[in-house]
Amino acid sequence: MAFHIAQGSPNPQILKPGDNSSFTIEVYVDGDPVGPGEIIQVKLPEGLVFPPTGEIRYMKLDEGVNRPMPIESRDPNGRLVRFKADAIGNKPEGFYSVNVQAAPTATPGDHTVPDGLTIGVTAAKLSFRVSAPEPVEQRVYGSVGANGAVVSGTGFTSARSATSTFTITFAKPFTSPPVVVASAATGSATAVVTVASVSTTAAVIFTANPSGTWFPLPFHFIAMGLTAPKA
């Protein structure tokens, strides 16, 4: 007899680092159907594992079938798992759903095992793609004194140069220049605070007194944008 086994769609399965998802397996046999009990082996690439609490289920959605399958063994590192298949027909009938988890430190890119799926002497490729971690929102805000010192807030340092040029340096860079808003921390409605320039690592602020003369003034600011997620 000759088995046919294949990873279902989507192929490759795409996960983000740390994701817990499921992929599908389809299997059939040439000739006469085979009863339950054939062992299917799943070998996962480096960076992906079958979770300790993971399940393998057999599904025939049009018949309302969705049941867990007996797991024969799972290697301690979680990258190799074997389970007993249901009866196998001579055409694809239903599919197996297998839990998989990408490690938080999984390297982005394609992860493939040429013999990732095995039944009997038949093997097939198993493919996953780990996507790059998505940026997360970052907000940096605080108050800066007229002398350039940090009055309140965290995640930045500040310094004054020239008469009224303040440079705010972000402790963690943004992935692209953030939106920066600044306002005077004085009682004057006509004090001037200007965001002169913004980069991924710093913002430059100019201040002036109500008459329009450059003058060091205390101010508040907030910077909002995206940054790389924690490693």
N, C-alpha and C positions, 0 to 999 in steps of 0.2 A: 504494500500500500504506500501511497505517497501523500504526505500531508502538505498543505499550503497554509502558511501563517504570515500575517502582515500587520504592521501598525496601521491603525485607522487614521482618518482625517481629523484634525489637521496634522500634516506631516511635513516639516518637523513641528512638534508641540512647542509652543512658546511660553516661557515662564520668566518672571522677574526673580532676582535673588530673594530667597526666603519664601517664595510662593509654594502653596500646597494645592495641587490640582489633580486631575485624572487624565489618563490617556486610554485609548481603546486598542483592542487586539481583535482581529478577525481570523478565523481558522476554519478550514474544511478539508475533506479527504477525497482523494480519487477512489472510485469504486464504492464498496459497501460501507454504510455508516458504521461508526465505532461507538461502543458504549462508553459510559462515564468512567473516568479514572486515569486517562492519559495525563502525563505530567508535562506542564508547560513551564519552561524556565525563562525568567526575565532577568537580563543582566543590564544594569543601568550604568551610564558613563560616569566618570569622575565628576563630583560636584552635585550629583543627584542621588536620592535614596528613596527606598520604600519605607515610609515612616513606621515607627514601632506600633502605632495604633492604626495603621493603614488597612484598607480593605480591598479585596478583589471581588467584583460582583459580575454575575452573568445576567445579561439583559436581552429581552425580546420585547421591545417597547410596544409593538402592535398587539402582543398577547398579554401585556401587563406583567411580564416576568422580570423580576429584579431581586436576585437573591445572592447572598455571600457565598463564596467558594472556599472549600477547605484549603488552608495554606499548609503545605508539606514542610517547608523550611524557609528560614530567612537568615542570611549570613549576618554576623554581628555588625558589620559595617553598613548593612542595609542596602548594599548595591546588587545583591543577588537574592532572588526570591523564587520559590517553586510552588506551584499550586496544581490541584487536580481539576482537570477540565470536565465540563458537562459532556453529554453525548455529542459526537461530532458527525455532522451530515456531509453529503457529497456536494453541498453548495453552502455558501455563507448563510447561516441562520443565527441571528442575534450576534452579540459581541461581548467581550470582557472589558470591564472598566477597572483600571489599576491606578491606585493612588501613587503619586510621585511628589517629592518635595525637592526644590532647589535650595542648596545651602545658602545662607546669607552671604557667604564669601565666594559663591560660585563665579567663575570667570565668565564674563559676557562673551557670547559667540556660539558657534555650533558645537554640540556635543553628540558624537555618534559612536555606536558600537556595531561593528559589522555583523556579529552574531548575537545581538541583543535579545532576540526572541528565538527559542528553540523548542521543538516538539519532535520527539524521536530523533531521526538523523537530519531533520530539516531545520535550517536556521535562516533568519531574516534580520535585516538591519533595523535598528531602533535609533531614532533621531530626535534630539531636542535642541532648542535654541534658547539660550539665556540672554535676555535683553539687558541693556545697561539700566542701572537704577535710575528712576525718574527723579528730577530735582524736587526739592521740597520748599515750602514757603519759609522765608526768613524775614523777621522784622527786628531792626536795631533802632533803639530810640534812647533819648536821654537829654540832659541839659549840660551846657558848656558855659563856664564863666567867662567874664571879659578878659581874664588873663590866659585863657585857653585850657584851663584845667577842667577835668570831668567833675561836674557837680552831682549828677545822678545818672543812673543807667549802667548797663554792662554790654559787653560784646564789641567795644570800640575803645580807641584811645584818641586823644585830641591834642592839638598843639597850635599855638598862634605864632605867625610870622609877620614881618612887616608891621604896619599899623593895625590892620583889622582883617587880616587874612587868616582863616582858621582851617586847618586840615583835620578831617575826621577819618581815621583809618579803621576799617572793619576787621575784627579779629578773625572772622571767617569770610573769605571772598564770596561774592555773589557769582552766579554763572553768567550773568549779563548785567550791565549797569542798572541799579535799582532806581525806583522813583524816590526822590528825596524831597521832603517838605521841611522848611525851617521858619521859625517865627521868633521875634524878639521876646526876651524874658524881662521886659521893662514895662512901665506903665504908659509909655508914649504910644499913641496911635499912629504916629508918623515915622517911627524908627524904621530904618531900612535894613532888611536881611535878605541877601541874594544868594541863591545856590549857583555858584559860578561854574562848577564842573563836577561831573560824576563819572567814576569808573567802577569796575568790579571790586576794587579794593579800597577806594577812598572817595570822599566828597570834599570839595573846597567851598567854604562859605565866606562871603564878604559881608561886613556890617558897616552902617553909617548912621550918624546922628540925624535928628529931625531936619537939620538944615541942609543935609545932603553931603556933609563932610565925612570922609572915611574916619571911623572912630570905633574902638573896640567895645562891643556890647555883648552881654550875656544872651544866649538864645536856647530855644528848644528845637529838636529836630526828630524826624522819623525817616528811616530808610526801609523800603518794602520791595522785595523781589524774591527770586529763586536762588537756592544754593544747593550744592551736592548733598545727598543724604549722608547720614552718619555711616561710617564704615562698619 
